């Protein structure tokens, strides 16, 4: 469990650094032009890390039912959350998910980051939403990946 907590805290520090890097170090122009997608990815990671940290203290301290079978989940969840944060940016940018926010650039950026956090914190429901958008727009069939019992989550 100590390795998992260390991994989660290191991931949190890396993600936080990525969010403020443009203010600390000089980044190349090509990266600065794409900072919103970078930030969405790492805000998604922070959402997933928060979910995992919550899972650690709930399962270890509160419920007293720590299960080593879930260790892989704790390592992979922040990665899945980072990807979800990135995908949320793509769907927002493409207009497939719509923000109902002010048209000021700052408000739009915060809206992107808020959706990325939600996508990273709640990967399963975000993927269901993306899948429902895909079903509606392109008529694809829903996958069977969400037939798993929703009560069987190690992190919550």
C-alpha positions as a Markdown table, in Angstrom:
| # | Residue | x | y | z |
|---|---|---|---|---|
| 1 | Unk | 0.0 | 0.0 | 0.0 |
| 2 | Unk | 2.9 | 2.4 | 0.7 |
| 3 | Unk | 4.1 | 2.0 | -2.9 |
| 4 | Unk | 0.6 | 2.9 | -4.2 |
| 5 | Unk | 0.4 | 6.0 | -2.0 |
| 6 | Unk | 3.9 | 7.0 | -3.1 |
| 7 | Unk | 3.0 | 6.4 | -6.8 |
| 8 | Unk | -0.2 | 8.5 | -6.4 |
| 9 | Unk | 1.6 | 11.3 | -4.6 |
| 10 | Unk | 4.4 | 11.4 | -7.2 |
| 11 | Unk | 1.8 | 11.4 | -9.9 |
| 12 | Unk | 0.0 | 14.3 | -8.2 |
| 13 | Unk | 3.2 | 16.3 | -7.9 |
| 14 | Unk | 4.1 | 15.6 | -11.6 |
| 15 | Unk | 0.6 | 16.6 | -12.7 |
| 16 | Unk | 0.6 | 19.8 | -10.6 |
| 17 | Unk | 4.0 | 20.7 | -12.0 |
| 18 | Unk | 2.7 | 20.2 | -15.6 |
| 19 | Unk | -0.2 | 22.6 | -14.8 |
| 20 | Unk | 2.2 | 25.4 | -13.6 |
| 21 | Unk | 5.2 | 24.6 | -15.8 |
| 22 | Unk | 4.6 | 27.5 | -18.2 |
| 23 | Unk | 5.0 | 29.9 | -15.3 |
| 24 | Unk | 8.1 | 28.3 | -13.9 |
| 25 | Unk | 10.2 | 27.3 | -16.9 |
| 26 | Unk | 10.5 | 28.5 | -20.4 |
| 27 | Unk | 8.6 | 26.1 | -22.7 |
| 28 | Unk | 8.8 | 26.0 | -26.5 |
| 29 | Unk | 6.3 | 28.0 | -28.4 |
| 30 | Unk | 4.7 | 24.9 | -30.0 |
| 31 | Unk | 4.0 | 23.6 | -26.5 |
| 32 | Unk | 2.6 | 26.9 | -25.2 |
| 33 | Unk | 0.2 | 26.9 | -28.2 |
| 34 | Unk | -1.2 | 23.6 | -27.0 |
| 35 | Unk | -1.2 | 24.2 | -23.2 |
| 36 | Unk | -5.0 | 23.8 | -22.9 |
| 37 | Unk | -4.9 | 20.2 | -24.1 |
| 38 | Unk | -1.9 | 19.5 | -21.8 |
| 39 | Unk | -3.7 | 21.1 | -18.9 |
| 40 | Unk | -6.9 | 19.1 | -19.6 |
| 41 | Unk | -4.9 | 15.9 | -19.6 |
| 42 | Unk | -3.2 | 16.6 | -16.3 |
| 43 | Unk | -6.3 | 18.0 | -14.7 |
| 44 | Unk | -8.0 | 14.7 | -15.7 |
| 45 | Unk | -5.0 | 12.9 | -14.0 |
| 46 | Unk | -5.6 | 14.9 | -10.8 |
| 47 | Unk | -9.2 | 13.9 | -10.8 |
| 48 | Unk | -8.3 | 10.3 | -11.1 |
| 49 | Unk | -5.6 | 10.6 | -8.4 |
| 50 | Unk | -8.0 | 12.2 | -6.1 |
| 51 | Unk | -10.4 | 9.3 | -6.7 |
| 52 | Unk | -7.6 | 6.8 | -6.0 |
| 53 | Unk | -6.5 | 8.6 | -2.8 |
| 54 | Unk | -10.1 | 8.6 | -1.6 |
| 55 | Unk | -10.3 | 4.9 | -2.4 |
| 56 | Unk | -7.1 | 4.2 | -0.4 |
| 57 | Unk | -8.3 | 5.9 | 2.8 |
| 58 | Unk | -11.9 | 4.5 | 2.5 |
| 59 | Unk | -10.8 | 0.9 | 1.8 |
| 60 | Unk | -7.9 | 0.8 | 4.2 |
| 61 | Unk | -9.0 | 3.0 | 7.1 |
| 62 | Unk | -12.7 | 3.4 | 7.0 |
| 63 | Unk | -14.0 | 0.1 | 5.6 |
| 64 | Unk | -11.0 | -2.0 | 6.6 |
| 65 | Unk | -11.3 | -4.1 | 3.5 |
| 66 | Unk | -8.0 | -3.4 | 1.6 |
| 67 | Unk | -7.7 | -6.0 | -1.2 |
| 68 | Unk | -4.4 | -6.5 | -3.0 |
| 69 | Unk | -6.3 | -7.7 | -6.1 |
| 70 | Unk | -7.0 | -4.0 | -6.7 |
| 71 | Unk | -3.4 | -2.8 | -6.7 |
| 72 | Unk | -3.2 | -2.8 | -10.5 |
| 73 | Unk | -6.3 | -0.6 | -10.6 |
| 74 | Unk | -4.6 | 2.0 | -8.4 |
| 75 | Unk | -1.7 | 2.1 | -10.7 |
| 76 | Unk | -3.7 | 2.3 | -14.0 |
| 77 | Unk | -6.5 | 4.5 | -12.9 |
| 78 | Unk | -4.4 | 7.8 | -13.0 |
| 79 | Unk | -3.3 | 6.8 | -16.5 |
| 80 | Unk | -6.9 | 6.2 | -17.6 |
| 81 | Unk | -7.9 | 9.5 | -16.1 |
| 82 | Unk | -5.1 | 11.3 | -18.0 |
| 83 | Unk | -6.4 | 9.8 | -21.2 |
| 84 | Unk | -10.0 | 10.8 | -20.3 |
| 85 | Unk | -8.9 | 14.4 | -19.6 |
| 86 | Unk | -7.3 | 14.4 | -23.1 |
| 87 | Unk | -10.3 | 12.9 | -24.7 |
| 88 | Unk | -12.6 | 15.4 | -23.0 |
| 89 | Unk | -10.6 | 18.2 | -24.7 |
| 90 | Unk | -11.0 | 16.6 | -28.1 |
| 91 | Unk | -14.8 | 16.1 | -27.7 |
| 92 | Unk | -15.2 | 19.7 | -26.4 |
| 93 | Unk | -13.0 | 21.1 | -29.2 |
| 94 | Unk | -14.9 | 19.2 | -31.8 |
| 95 | Unk | -18.2 | 20.4 | -30.5 |
| 96 | Unk | -19.4 | 16.9 | -29.6 |
| 97 | Unk | -19.7 | 18.0 | -26.0 |
| 98 | Unk | -20.9 | 21.5 | -25.5 |
| 99 | Unk | -20.0 | 23.9 | -22.7 |
| 100 | Unk | -22.7 | 26.3 | -21.6 |
| 101 | Unk | -20.3 | 28.9 | -20.4 |
| 102 | Unk | -19.5 | 32.5 | -21.1 |
| 103 | Unk | -17.7 | 33.2 | -24.4 |
| 104 | Unk | -14.7 | 34.8 | -22.7 |
| 105 | Unk | -11.6 | 32.8 | -23.3 |
| 106 | Unk | -10.8 | 32.5 | -19.6 |
| 107 | Unk | -14.2 | 31.1 | -18.9 |
| 108 | Unk | -14.0 | 28.6 | -21.7 |
| 109 | Unk | -10.5 | 27.4 | -20.5 |
| 110 | Unk | -11.9 | 26.9 | -17.0 |
| 111 | Unk | -14.9 | 25.0 | -18.5 |
| 112 | Unk | -12.5 | 22.7 | -20.4 |
| 113 | Unk | -10.6 | 22.1 | -17.2 |
| 114 | Unk | -13.7 | 21.5 | -15.2 |
| 115 | Unk | -14.9 | 18.9 | -17.7 |
| 116 | Unk | -11.5 | 17.3 | -17.8 |
| 117 | Unk | -11.5 | 17.0 | -14.0 |
| 118 | Unk | -14.9 | 15.3 | -14.0 |
| 119 | Unk | -13.8 | 13.0 | -16.9 |
| 120 | Unk | -10.7 | 12.0 | -14.9 |
| 121 | Unk | -12.5 | 11.6 | -11.6 |
| 122 | Unk | -15.3 | 9.6 | -13.0 |
| 123 | Unk | -13.8 | 7.7 | -15.9 |
| 124 | Unk | -16.6 | 5.1 | -16.2 |
| 125 | Unk | -19.5 | 7.6 | -16.5 |
| 126 | Unk | -17.4 | 9.8 | -18.8 |
| 127 | Unk | -16.8 | 6.9 | -21.1 |
| 128 | Unk | -20.5 | 6.0 | -21.0 |
| 129 | Unk | -21.3 | 9.6 | -22.0 |
| 130 | Unk | -18.8 | 9.5 | -24.8 |
| 131 | Unk | -20.2 | 6.2 | -26.0 |
| 132 | Unk | -23.8 | 7.6 | -25.9 |
| 133 | Unk | -22.7 | 10.6 | -28.0 |
| 134 | Unk | -21.0 | 8.2 | -30.4 |
| 135 | Unk | -24.2 | 6.1 | -30.5 |
| 136 | Unk | -26.3 | 9.1 | -31.2 |
| 137 | Unk | -24.1 | 10.7 | -33.8 |
| 138 | Unk | -22.7 | 7.7 | -35.7 |
| 139 | Unk | -25.1 | 5.0 | -34.7 |
| 140 | Unk | -22.6 | 2.6 | -33.3 |
| 141 | Unk | -23.7 | -0.1 | -30.9 |
| 142 | Unk | -23.0 | 0.2 | -27.2 |
| 143 | Unk | -20.1 | -1.9 | -26.0 |
| 144 | Unk | -20.4 | -4.7 | -23.5 |
| 145 | Unk | -17.6 | -3.2 | -21.4 |
| 146 | Unk | -20.1 | -1.5 | -19.0 |
| 147 | Unk | -22.1 | -4.6 | -18.2 |
| 148 | Unk | -19.8 | -5.1 | -15.2 |
| 149 | Unk | -21.6 | -4.6 | -11.9 |
| 150 | Unk | -21.3 | -0.9 | -11.1 |
| 151 | Unk | -21.1 | -1.8 | -7.4 |
| 152 | Unk | -17.9 | -3.7 | -7.8 |
| 153 | Unk | -15.4 | -0.7 | -7.8 |
| 154 | Unk | -12.3 | -0.9 | -5.8 |
| 155 | Unk | -11.7 | 2.8 | -5.6 |
| 156 | Unk | -14.9 | 3.9 | -3.9 |
